[in-house]
Amino acid sequence: MLRMQQRLSLPFLMLLSLPSTAMGFALAVQISALSWLMSTKYGLKLDEIGIVWAAGPLAGIIGQVIIGIISDNVWFWGGRRRPFILVGGVLTALMLLALPSIGAIDNALGFDAILGVAVAVALALDLSINLGFNPTRSLITDVTPEGAKRTAGYTWMQTVSGTFGVLAYAIGAIWGNITLIYFGAGLALVFSIVPALLVEEPRVLAHTETGTPTEKLRVGALLMLMRPLWAFAVYAMIAMGLKIAGVKTHSLWLEVVFGVLALALIVHALTERQTLDGREDIAGFRKVLAAHAISWFGMQTLFVFMIGFVQQRFPQLDADATGQLMSFSFLSLNAVAAVLPALLLNPLAQRFREVRVHAASLMLMALGFGYVYWLGDSQASLYIGMAIIGVGWGAIVSLPFAIFSQSVSPARIGLYMGVFNLSVVLPQLAVSLGVGYLLSRLENKGLVFAIGGVCMLLSAFAWLAVRQGARRGPDGAGSAAH
């Protein structure tokens, strides 16, 4: 195993991807089964299910940043990331097993408050997943040198994880969600524990010896680091406060004001001057946050509100047929996203650099969104459009990790991985709280795909503002920049 790790062979890179696959599979189980369980088994209403789902982004905001910072600065059980991967995997498996038992837990505790118990279990599951997710990705940076091998590590991470994600949808469709939950618990346990024990983490990160400052970031500096995301964060707090206060309707002035503010902060980030001289490129990292947030805003709109589009475009389908259509649509999306990163995107990235390949993938993705919006009136055309969208989806969940890890200190990659995750969860909250309210007031639910297409096009141009420095080889030497 040590020889495989030293050579960074393909089998080792696939082994390295398994802990992230474990956490990703648990998320796929949650996506497939949580709403179904809450509605059919526990009788929660749609707005109550939305409250349960809000636990995910909130756990990501809290968990990934804190765990990232801690894992950068500890060493026990033979690693920085190993302890969190092991504990996160065990807890994730236990929380998955708790999902079908929420009613029994409620009865045992004598609460008679199924919603509160469901939120508690969902939050515990999300915290468990987030406990392991950041370290599983940071581990790849720890054991791979900047450049081709690291890009290969992250693209193989998505290929392996995406393949098992497709398996999750298949298991749920063929054998049912309960079987999927129990299978997912076992997989999360094995894929977390075995690789974490086999991969040898370096006590001293060899590729940190570049003069890069590694002093701790203070709270003020951390807030400045996430500046492109300020509008998303403030809007989420205000909109969530309105929901808690029972304010069900309001004018769209709030969304307009924060939409303009978000665009202003993103444009400001994209026009910052980058540092490409070997030091930490904070301006480049902020550009990555801005560009990634736009694409995730579009993807989350699709994930959450595609049900409205399907019900409007295919009114002849009953509930079961609608669910089947959506399952096969996401199967098409994820099948393409699983295959392409390692087999196509990685070779292209080695030739044309990651940013250009990522931007091109998002442009193709925008065409897929447009295709469904204009021509998605049949099941076949919907599957084709979702497959095209899958090209960009495969890029979104793989290439940005390789891009931003080249601009920051590997000594605190956990911290940056946590902040990077905010460019996912804060747009998720904004979509759930804002786009849902907007779509509820508009008749044309096809705007789900129009919003997605516009976001992907804007994100593609935003990514082109990100400059990559010279590649570094395993010995730290730079090659020519592209």
N, C-alpha and C positions, 0 to 999 in steps of 0.2 A: 504493500500500500504506500509506504514512504517513497519508493522509487516512482510509482505512478504519480504521486503528488509532486515530486521534484521535476518530473518531465511534463507535468500539467497535461497528461494524456486525456484523450476523449472520455474513456471510462471514468477517470477521476473527475472531470468537469461534470459529467452526468451525476456522479455520486454527490458532488458538491451542490447540485441543484435540488436534491431530494428534500432537505429541510424546508426550503421555500415552497416546494411542491406540497408538502404536508400542510402548511398554513394556507396555501392557495386552494387546496382541495377542501379544507374546512370552510373556507369562504364560499366555495361553489355549493357545498351542502347547505350552507345557510341561505344562499340566494334561492336555491331550488326548493327548500323545505320549510323555511321559517314562516313565510306568509301563509302557505298552505296549512301548516299546523295551527297557526293562530286563528285562521278563519274556520276551518272545517272541524277541528278537534276541540278548540276552546271558545269558539263563537265570538271572537273579537270583531268589532266593526273596522272599516277601512281606516278611519281616523285614529283608532286605537292601535292598529297595526303600524301606522306611520310613526306613532310614538315609540313603539318597540324598535323600529328600524333606526330611529335617531340615535340609538345607543352606539351604533357602529362608528359613525364619524366622530362622535364625542370621545369614544374610547381611543380612536386613532390620534386625536389631538393631544390627549393626555398621555397615552401610553408610549407612542413611538418616540416622541421627543425625549421624554424622561428616560426611557430604557436605553435609547441611543447614547445619551450623555453618560449614563452609568456604565454601560458596557465598554465605553472607550477607556474608562479609568479604573477598571478592576481586573483582577486575575485570580481565579480560583477554579478548582476542578479541572485544571489544565488548560484554561483558555479564557479569553475575553467574552466570546460569544457563546461558547459551549454551555455554560450554566443556564443562560436564558433560553436557549433552544431546547434543552432537556426539560426544564420546568414548564416552558410554554407548551411543548408537545404533550406532556402528561396532562396539564390542566385543560388544554383544548379537547383532548379525547374525553375527559370526564364531563366537560360542559356539553359536548355533543350528545353524550349519553343522557344528559339531564333534559334535553329538549323534549323527548316524548313523555317525560315524567313530570312535566310542569304541574299538571293537575294533581298528581300524587304528592308532590312537594307542598303544594298549596294546602291540601287536606291534612298532611302530616303536621304542618306548622299551625294549622287552625286559623289561617288568616282570612279565608273566604275573599281573597282579593287577587283573582287570577291575573289581572293586568299588571299589578305590581310585581308579582312573582315572575311573570313572563319578561318584564323589563329587566328585573334583576338577573335572571338567567342569561338573557341576551347580552346584557352588559358584561357579565362575567365571561361569556364566550368570547366577546369582542376583545376584552382586556387580555384574555389568554392568548388569542391569536396575535394581538399586537405585542405581547410580551416576547414572542418568538420571531415575528415577521422582520423587524428591523435587524436583529442580529443575523438572521439567515442571509439577508442580502449584503450586510456589511462583511460577512465572512468571505464572500467572493472577492471583495476588494482586498481583504487582508492577505489572501494567499495567492493572488495573481498580480503580475506586474502591469503597469499602465500600458495600454496599447492593444494589440491584436488579441492577446490571451485573455485580457479582461473583458473585451467585447464578446469574445467567444463564450466566456463564462456566463455572461448575462443573457446572451441569446439562447444558449443551451438551457439556461434556467427557465426561460419562457417556453421553449419547445417541450421540455419534459413536463413542466407544470401545466402548460396548456393542453398537452395530450391527456393528462390525468383529469383535467377539467372537463374535457369532452367525455371521458369515461364516466364522470359524475353525472352528467346530463343523461347519458345512455342508461346508467343503472337506475336512475330515478324514473325514466320513461318506461323501462321494461319491467323492473321488479318493485318499483314503488319507493316513496321517500323514506319510509321507515327502514327498509333494507339499506338504502343509501346512507342514512345516519349511522347505522351500526358499522357498515363497511368503512365509512369516513373516520370513525373513531379509531378503528384498528390501524388504518393507514397512517393517520396523524401520529400515532404512537410509534410505529415502526420507522417511518421515514424521518422522524425527529431524532430518535435515540441512536439508531445504528450509525448514520453518517456522522453525527456529532462526536461519537466516540472514536470513529476511524480517522477523521480529518485532524491533522496535527497543526495547531495554530502557532504562528511564530510569536515568541515572547517579545522580541524586538522586531518591529516592522522595518525590513531592510530598505524599502522604498520611501521611508520618511527622512532619510538622511540627505536632504536636498536644501537645507537651510530654511525650510518652511517653518514659520512660527507656529507653535503649538500651545500658546497660552490659552487659558480658559476664556470663553466668551461670557461677558457679563450680560445681565438681562437687557440692558439698553442696546448693546451690540446685537443680541439675539433678535430683538424686535426690529432693528434696522435691517437685519439679514432677511427678514420675511416681509419687508416693506411692500413688495408688489401685491401681497395678499391681504393687506390691511382692510380694504373695503369689504372683501368677502367675510372677514372675521367680524367686523363691526355689524354688518348687515345681519349675519347669522344670529348674533346676540340680541339685536333689536327685534328681529322677526320671531325668534324663539320666545322672547319676553312677551310679545303680543299674544302668542298662542297660549302661553301659560296664564296670562291675564284674562283669557277668554275672548279676546278681540278676534272675531272670525272674519270680518270684512274690513277693508281699508282701501283708500285710493291707491293708485299705482305710483304716486309721487315718491314713495320710499324706494321702490325698485329703480325708478328713473335716476334719482339722485345718486344712489350707490352704484348703479351701472356706469354713470358718467365718471364717478370717482375711481372705480375699478379700471376703466379704460385709461384714465389719466396716469394712474400709478404704473400700469403696465407699459404705457408708452415711455414714461420716464425711465423705467428699468431697461427697456430695450435700446435706449439711446445713451446709456452709460458707457464710459470708456473702459474697456477691459484691460487687465494686466496679464500679459502673456510672457513674462520673463522668469517663470519658474516659481514665483511666489503664489500664495493663495489668490485666486481670481474671484473675489467676492462679487464684483460687478457681473462677471460671467455666470456665477451661480444664481444671482437674482434674475438674470435673463432667462435661465432655465426654468425657474419658478414661474415666471410670467407666462412663458410659452406653454408650459405643461398645464397650468391652471386653465387656460383657454380650451385646450383639447379635452380635459376632464369635464369641464362644464358641458360640452357637447355630448360626451359619452354618457354621463349620468342622466342627462335629459332622455336619451334613448333607453337606458336601462329601466328607469322609473316609470316613464310615461308611454312606452310603446304599446301598452295594453289599450290605451285610448285610441291610438291610430288603428290598431287591428280591429277593434270593435266598430269603428266608423267605416273603414274600408271593406270589411267583410261582415256585414250585419246578418248574413244568412247563417253564420256559424253559431252553434250553441256553446255553452260554457266549456265543455270538454274539448270540442274541436278548436275553440279559440286557444285554450291552453296548449294543445298539441301543436298548433301552428306556431305559437311563440317558442315552444321548446325546440322545434326543428329550425326555426330562424336563428336562435342563439347557438344551436349546434353548428349551423353553417358558418356563423361568425367565428366561433371558437376553433373549429376544425382548421380553418385557414390560418388563424392567428397562432395555432400550435405548430404548424408545419413550417411556416415561412422564416421565422427569426434565424434559426441555425442554418437552414438549408439555402436561404437566399439573402436575407438581410445582412447576415454576418459577412459573407463573401463580398457583397457590394460595399459594405462599410469599410472593409480593408482596402478597397480600391478608391472609393470616392469620399471617404470619411463619414462618420456617423451622422453629423448634422444634416448633410445634404441628402443622405438616404432617408433619414427620418422625415424631413420636410417633403420629399417626393412622395413618401408613403401617405402622409396626411393629405396631400393634394389628390392622390388617387382615392383616398377615403372620402373626401368631399364630393367627388364624382359619384361614389356609391350612394351617399346620402341623397344627392340630387336625383339619381336614377330612381330610387324608391319613391321620392316625393312626387315625381312626375309620372312614373310608369309602374309604380307598385300596386297595381290593381288585381294581380293574380298571385297565387301562392308561389308559382315558379319565379316570377319576377322579383318577389320579395326575397326568396332564397338567394337569387343571383346578386341582388343588391347587398344583402347582408354578407355574402362571401367577399364582395369587393371591399366593404367596410372592414372586414376581417384583416385585410392587408395592413391597414393603418393601426388597427387594434393590436396586432402582433408587434408593431414597432413601438407603440405607446408603452407597453408593459415590458420592454426590454432595452431599447437603445438609450433612453434618457439616463439610466443608471450608469452606463458606460461613459456617457458624455459628461455628466456633472462630476463624476468621481475623478476626472482628470484635472479639475480646476480647484480642488480643495485638498486639505491636508489629510492623508490617509490615517494619521494618528487620531483624528476625531471624526472619522467617517460615520460613526454611529450618530453623532449629533446632526451632521448634515443630512443623513438619511432620514432622521426624524423630521427635520425642517422641510425636507423635500416632500415628505408625505403630507405636509400641510397643503401643498399645492394640489393634492387629491381630495382630502377630506373637507376642506373649506369650500371649494366649489360644489362638492356633493351636498353640503348643508344648504348652500345658496339655491341650488336647483330644487331640492326638496321643499324649501320654504317659499321660494319666489316663483320659479317656473310653473310649479303646480298651481299656484294661485292665478298666474297669468293664463294658463291653458284652460282653467275652469271657466274663464270669462270669454273665451274665444271659441267659435264654432268649429273651425278647421283644425282637427287634431293632427293633420299632416304636417303642421308646423313643428312637430317633434323632429322630423327629418330635415326641415328647413333650418331650424336652429342648429342642429348637429352639423349640417353642411357648412354653414357660415362660420361656425366655431373652428372647424377643421381647416378651412381655408385661411382664416386669420392666424391660427396657430402655426400653420406651415410658414407663413411669411415672418411670424415672430421668431421661429426657430432659425431662420436664415440670418437673423441679427446676432446669433450666438457664434462667436469666433472660437475655433479650436487652435490651441498651440501645437508645437511640435510634439510628435509622439515620443515617448520614452521607452527604450528597450529595457530588458531585464536588469541591465547594469546601470540604468539611470541615464544613459546617453540619449540625447534627443536625435530624432530624424527630422527631415525637412517637413515644415508645416504645409498644410494644404489649404 
